[in-house]
Amino acid sequence: MAKSKNNQSEKNNNENLKGFDIKVNEFGEIITSHKIDEINEFLDENVKDKKLEKDIDFQEE
């Protein structure tokens, strides 16, 4: 049996991402509604980097 797709409305969305849209065209190019720099800034502020946390823990020992 095929898996059912999740509805977009069920996902938890951050208010800062309203209007954000990302698509991949037929040539494999990623097309977004926001600039890459804005996306990176948002990710830096809201997502913890697991690799950096391991480095910090290692340096503290």
Secondary structure, DSSP 4 states (H G I P E B T S, - for coil): -PPPPPPGGGS---GGGTT--EEE-TTS-EEESS-HHHHHHHHHHH---HHHHHHHHHHH-
